[in-house]
Amino acid sequence: MIARTTARPLFATIAVAAALSGCSAVDRLANIGQAPEMSRIEDPTRGAGYQPVSMPMPAPVVATRQANSLWQEGSRAFFKDQRASDIGDIITVVVTIADKAAVDNTTTRTRTNSDAAQLNGLFGYEGSLTSVFPEAVTGGNFLDLGSSTSNVGAGKVDREEEINLRVAGVITQKLPNGNMVVYGRQEVRVNFEVREVVVGGVIRAADITSSNTISYDQMAEARISYGGRGQITDVQQPRFGSQVLDVIMPF
């Protein structure tokens, strides 16, 4: 009963994986000889998974204009500012990542134990041990135990990443404190492979340069995705069956 109960979720998982694999296989067969389709240009706020950003906000400050003054409180210049400042404006996000991390740890543990016991007196029956145990067992060497444990662990991390790109994004939301939410997506198709770059985050108007650009390290809650899809990416991915076995196999 236990084995049958345990097998049911396993069979269900395999069945679902087979169904998904079948759907994927049908789509791939239908698209043989065709380049991967590129996404449509759409309003990101109308996407199925889009959610407005909600963050702690200070009390709003009402801008006031002083009498006999051309300067408005909160303004950054006398003339029209060409930098992104409102929903729908375009801004360029500069991503320059050069990260490197190296960690090397080694742990060694050794333990040796030895126990010995003699049975010199057992109401005179110690001489009968040879009739119960092998002849080599006597009262003088009734118990002799020894153990040795050795454990060596080593771990090493050597990671280096370098990304240089520029992506034009759109201001999708303006927060009450003046900060803005930016989202940008770029797709480039070469033959049968699509390169996709997605950036998003919260920026300050004061961090936007005069050339209407902002660095990724000045974005709060930054989300940067760089990947691809197509024939090359598909070949590099393991099959659905292999992925399912990697999850459910205990060994």
C-alpha positions as CSV (number, residue, x, y, z in Angstrom):
1,M,0.0,0.0,0.0
2,I,2.8,2.4,0.8
3,A,4.7,1.6,-2.4
4,R,1.5,2.1,-4.4
5,T,0.7,5.4,-2.7
6,T,4.2,6.7,-3.3
7,A,4.1,5.6,-6.9
8,R,1.0,7.6,-7.7
9,P,2.7,11.1,-7.4
10,L,5.6,9.8,-9.4
11,F,3.4,8.5,-12.3
12,A,1.5,11.8,-12.2
13,T,4.7,13.8,-12.5
14,I,5.9,11.7,-15.3
15,A,2.5,12.0,-17.1
16,V,2.5,15.8,-16.8
17,A,6.1,16.0,-18.0
18,A,5.3,13.8,-20.9
19,A,2.3,16.0,-21.8
20,L,4.4,19.2,-21.6
21,S,7.1,17.6,-23.6
22,G,4.6,16.5,-26.2
23,C,3.2,20.0,-26.6
24,S,6.7,21.4,-26.9
25,A,7.6,18.8,-29.4
26,V,4.5,19.7,-31.5
27,D,5.4,23.4,-31.5
28,R,9.0,22.7,-32.4
29,L,7.9,20.4,-35.3
30,A,5.5,23.1,-36.6
31,N,8.4,25.7,-36.5
32,I,11.0,23.6,-38.3
33,G,12.8,25.7,-40.9
34,Q,11.4,29.0,-39.5
35,A,13.2,31.6,-37.5
36,P,12.0,32.2,-33.9
37,E,9.3,34.8,-33.7
38,M,10.1,38.1,-32.1
39,S,7.9,39.6,-29.4
40,R,5.4,42.3,-30.3
41,I,6.0,45.9,-29.2
42,E,3.4,46.3,-26.5
43,D,2.6,48.4,-23.5
44,P,4.5,46.6,-20.6
45,T,1.9,47.8,-18.1
46,R,-0.8,45.7,-19.9
47,G,1.2,42.5,-19.5
48,A,-0.4,39.6,-17.6
49,G,2.3,39.6,-14.9
50,Y,2.8,43.4,-14.6
51,Q,2.3,44.9,-11.2
52,P,2.8,48.5,-10.2
53,V,5.7,49.2,-7.9
54,S,4.7,50.0,-4.3
55,M,7.4,51.5,-2.1
56,P,7.4,53.6,1.1
57,M,6.8,57.2,0.2
58,P,7.5,60.5,2.1
59,A,4.8,63.1,2.6
60,P,4.2,64.9,-0.7
61,V,5.6,68.4,-1.0
62,V,3.5,71.0,-2.9
63,A,5.6,73.2,-5.1
64,T,4.9,76.9,-4.6
65,R,5.9,79.9,-6.7
66,Q,7.3,82.9,-5.0
67,A,6.0,86.3,-5.9
68,N,8.1,88.3,-8.5
69,S,10.2,85.2,-9.2
70,L,10.7,83.2,-12.4
71,W,12.1,80.3,-10.4
72,Q,9.7,77.5,-9.4
73,E,10.5,75.5,-6.3
74,G,11.8,72.1,-7.3
75,S,12.8,73.1,-10.8
76,R,16.2,72.0,-12.1
77,A,16.7,74.5,-14.9
78,F,15.2,77.6,-16.4
79,F,14.6,76.0,-19.8
80,K,12.9,72.8,-20.9
81,D,14.7,69.8,-19.6
82,Q,15.2,67.2,-22.3
83,R,15.9,64.4,-19.9
84,A,13.2,61.7,-19.1
85,S,10.8,63.0,-16.5
86,D,7.4,61.6,-17.2
87,I,5.6,58.4,-18.1
88,G,6.3,57.4,-21.6
89,D,9.6,59.2,-21.9
90,I,12.6,57.2,-23.1
91,I,15.9,56.8,-21.2
92,T,19.0,54.8,-22.0
93,V,20.2,52.4,-19.3
94,V,24.0,51.7,-19.4
95,V,25.0,48.3,-18.0
96,T,28.7,47.8,-17.4
97,I,29.3,44.8,-15.1
98,A,32.8,43.5,-14.4
99,D,32.5,41.2,-11.3
100,K,35.0,38.7,-10.1
101,A,34.9,36.4,-7.0
102,A,37.3,33.8,-5.8
103,V,36.8,31.6,-2.8
104,D,38.9,28.5,-1.8
105,N,38.1,26.5,1.3
106,T,39.6,23.2,2.5
107,T,38.5,21.2,5.6
108,T,40.3,18.1,6.9
109,R,39.1,16.0,9.9
110,T,40.6,12.8,11.2
111,R,39.6,10.6,14.2
112,T,40.9,7.2,15.4
113,N,39.3,5.1,18.1
114,S,40.4,1.8,19.7
115,D,38.6,-0.2,22.4
116,A,39.6,-3.6,24.0
117,A,38.0,-5.7,26.6
118,Q,38.9,-9.0,28.4
119,L,36.6,-11.6,30.0
120,N,38.9,-13.1,32.6
121,G,36.1,-14.3,34.9
122,L,32.6,-15.5,34.1
123,F,31.7,-17.9,37.0
124,G,34.2,-20.4,35.5
125,Y,32.5,-20.6,32.1
126,E,35.0,-18.3,30.3
127,G,36.8,-21.4,29.0
128,S,33.6,-22.5,27.2
129,L,33.8,-19.5,24.8
130,T,35.5,-21.6,22.1
131,S,32.4,-23.8,21.9
132,V,30.2,-20.7,21.2
133,F,32.6,-18.4,19.3
134,P,35.4,-19.2,17.0
135,E,38.4,-20.9,18.5
136,A,40.4,-17.7,18.3
137,V,38.2,-16.0,20.8
138,T,39.3,-16.5,24.4
139,G,38.7,-14.7,27.7
140,G,41.8,-12.6,27.1
141,N,40.7,-11.2,23.8
142,F,36.9,-11.4,24.1
143,L,36.4,-7.8,22.7
144,D,38.7,-5.8,20.5
145,L,37.2,-2.9,18.5
146,G,38.9,-0.2,16.4
147,S,37.6,2.5,14.2
148,S,39.2,5.2,12.0
149,T,37.4,8.1,10.4
150,S,38.8,10.5,7.9
151,N,37.0,13.3,6.2
152,V,38.4,15.8,3.7
153,G,36.3,18.5,2.1
154,A,37.4,21.1,-0.4
155,G,35.4,23.8,-2.1
156,K,36.4,26.4,-4.7
157,V,34.5,29.2,-6.4
158,D,36.1,31.1,-9.3
159,R,33.6,33.3,-10.9
160,E,34.1,36.2,-13.4
161,E,31.4,38.1,-15.3
162,E,31.6,40.9,-17.7
163,I,28.7,42.6,-19.5
164,N,28.7,45.8,-21.5
165,L,25.5,47.0,-23.1
166,R,23.1,49.9,-23.5
167,V,19.3,49.5,-23.6
168,A,16.7,52.1,-24.2
169,G,13.9,51.9,-21.6
170,V,10.6,53.6,-21.1
171,I,9.3,55.3,-17.9
172,T,6.3,53.2,-16.9
173,Q,5.4,54.7,-13.6
174,K,6.1,57.9,-11.6
175,L,6.2,57.5,-7.8
176,P,4.8,60.2,-5.4
177,N,8.4,61.1,-4.3
178,G,9.6,61.8,-7.8
179,N,11.3,58.5,-8.4
180,M,10.5,56.7,-11.6
181,V,10.1,53.1,-12.7
182,V,11.9,52.3,-15.9
183,Y,11.5,49.2,-18.1
184,G,13.4,48.3,-21.2
185,R,13.5,45.4,-23.6
186,Q,15.6,44.7,-26.6
187,E,15.6,41.8,-29.1
188,V,18.1,41.1,-31.9
189,R,17.7,38.2,-34.2
190,V,20.7,36.7,-36.1
191,N,19.7,33.8,-38.3
192,F,17.8,31.4,-36.1
193,E,18.8,32.8,-32.7
194,V,17.2,35.7,-30.8
195,R,19.3,37.6,-28.3
196,E,17.0,39.2,-25.6
197,V,17.9,41.9,-23.1
198,V,15.5,43.1,-20.3
199,V,16.2,45.8,-17.8
200,G,14.0,47.3,-15.1
201,G,14.2,49.2,-11.8
202,V,13.6,52.4,-9.9
203,I,15.6,55.5,-10.7
204,R,16.0,59.0,-9.3
205,A,15.6,62.0,-11.6
206,A,18.7,63.5,-10.1
207,D,20.8,60.6,-11.3
208,I,19.9,61.0,-15.0
209,T,22.9,62.5,-16.9
210,S,22.7,65.4,-19.4
211,S,22.8,62.8,-22.2
212,N,19.6,61.2,-20.9
213,T,21.4,58.0,-19.6
214,I,21.6,56.3,-16.3
215,S,23.9,53.6,-15.0
216,Y,22.5,50.3,-13.8
217,D,24.2,50.7,-10.4
218,Q,22.0,53.7,-9.7
219,M,18.8,51.7,-10.2
220,A,17.1,50.4,-7.1
221,E,15.5,46.9,-7.3
222,A,17.4,46.5,-10.6
223,R,16.5,43.5,-12.7
224,I,18.8,42.7,-15.6
225,S,18.3,39.7,-17.9
226,Y,20.5,38.7,-20.8
227,G,19.8,35.6,-22.7
228,G,18.6,34.1,-26.0
229,R,16.3,31.6,-27.6
230,G,16.4,29.7,-30.8
231,Q,18.1,26.7,-32.3
232,I,21.4,27.1,-30.4
233,T,19.8,27.7,-27.0
234,D,17.4,24.7,-27.7
235,V,20.4,22.4,-28.3
236,Q,22.1,23.5,-25.1
237,Q,19.1,22.7,-22.9
238,P,18.7,19.2,-21.6
239,R,15.5,17.3,-22.6
240,F,12.4,17.4,-20.5
241,G,12.9,13.7,-19.5
242,S,16.4,14.4,-18.2
243,Q,15.2,17.4,-16.2
244,V,12.4,15.4,-14.6
245,L,14.8,12.6,-13.7
246,D,17.2,15.1,-12.1
247,V,14.4,16.3,-9.9
248,I,12.8,13.0,-8.8
249,M,15.8,10.6,-8.7
250,P,17.1,10.4,-5.1
251,F,20.6,9.2,-6.2
